[in-house]
């Protein structure tokens, strides 16, 4: 019976192609826009998350504000204090950042200079094209060694390996540093461009590069099995207690990603809700074509009733027809929406994340529209008086 | 005496048209026995169409009793009436009333669809019915590819396919030329001789006289001398 009803629906559609196409357009556009908006939204938040995640989703960086640097709170003992007082921290690495001019032979360029501990390389999971990170001993002895980013290696050592050569770093005065490692290219994060940075031992930085006893930043790695956002909230609470909220800045990729997700999520839900209104309008189009279809086929309904079709059977036939219409519209809309999303993400160079929820939602909603708006015309058909319907010309 | 397949007892069917009450059928009592070939005759407006609609369960009487194949139809709802139309009545109309988008076979299958017959069986039974009316080679033709006589044969096959208790034909030759009409009448006579109950509704005296029994209506009442 179902199969016959679907066949009937298709033959009715063939009978009035133009009218069917126009009525379907509403559903197609509605479904396509819902799918496209949700998919593009999801792809956007995914690509934002991905770019934030390169900074390490289990990392939090604390920047003491300039006023706080001299008060003595943010010294090297602060690392141990933080690990002791806040639960869920694996390691805290102090860090100093500035910039300088780097030279080798005739080539020179400006670059960031970071003073970090020897653990930094392994904690951030840095990968090496040449050599390795400097050792703890290099730091203790304040040796003038450096690990350079890939762009720096490319500029200064275009035709040769950098490892084992001495580069000059200018800052008030030039000092030469032995290159012990070269990093693989790594995407920049919000706070650091790895490819364009020279890493030198923390103590070397503080005593030989720029004389300072304060700490520019603390990189905090969250212990495994702890939620980054929760721990970073605890750190925020802790720091608010001891230095006040103006005493530091906290950079947490996970928190940022969460925020970005929420914003894009809310935004695309809002847009999808607007698009859903066009689905509703499409539904009215379906109701219209179904009413016309019932009126045109009054005679057919009369014949079917004479042959023994009960009101339920007639109603089923027309609801099935409305459903077939909206499902076809839904599928076309999903295809169109996916195509649209593909185009947009391609142009914006995001990776495509088809929103399966939206596909199921859109199909489900268009089926609901079919039943909802098909119901009244189908009821009307089923209630026709058989004699009147038979005599209808 | 064989049993009644149709039993009408003091059946009245009144319509209200504006301020008037039209007494389309005004107290008719009739019995038709199984295997009878009966004509319901009368001029237009005599109530024969109303009587046919009532026997075919397309309509319900204002008062009175109608039994179809021993089943009382009083108080049945639309679904129950549809069931009787499907199982007990086979309609043949003047204008054939085939479903234009369906093939001959699909047209004949339709009543079986509503009877819930399985796919294979309904195809077989529909093909058999079409063969019975001489259209074995027209199964996949659509109505617009068939002549008037062939259309009426498809309609008769469709009326027969569910083995109804009565075959109810409303002016079945009215839209056909006399030669084709004669062939259709011969088909009805054959079906009667096979033991089917055939009821013919017609205003055409010549056609009506070919049946073995005539019921004449005038102004909604049975004409004197023909009541039974």
Interface residues (C-beta under 8 A of the other chain):
Chain A: X1 X4 X8 X11 X12 X15 X299 X300 X302 X303 X304 X305 X306 X307 X308 X309 X310 X311 X312 X313 X386 X387 X390
Chain B: X53 X56 X58 X59 X78 X79 X82 X83 X85 X86 X87 X91 X93 X97 X98 X99 X101 X110 X111 X113 X114 X115 X158 X162
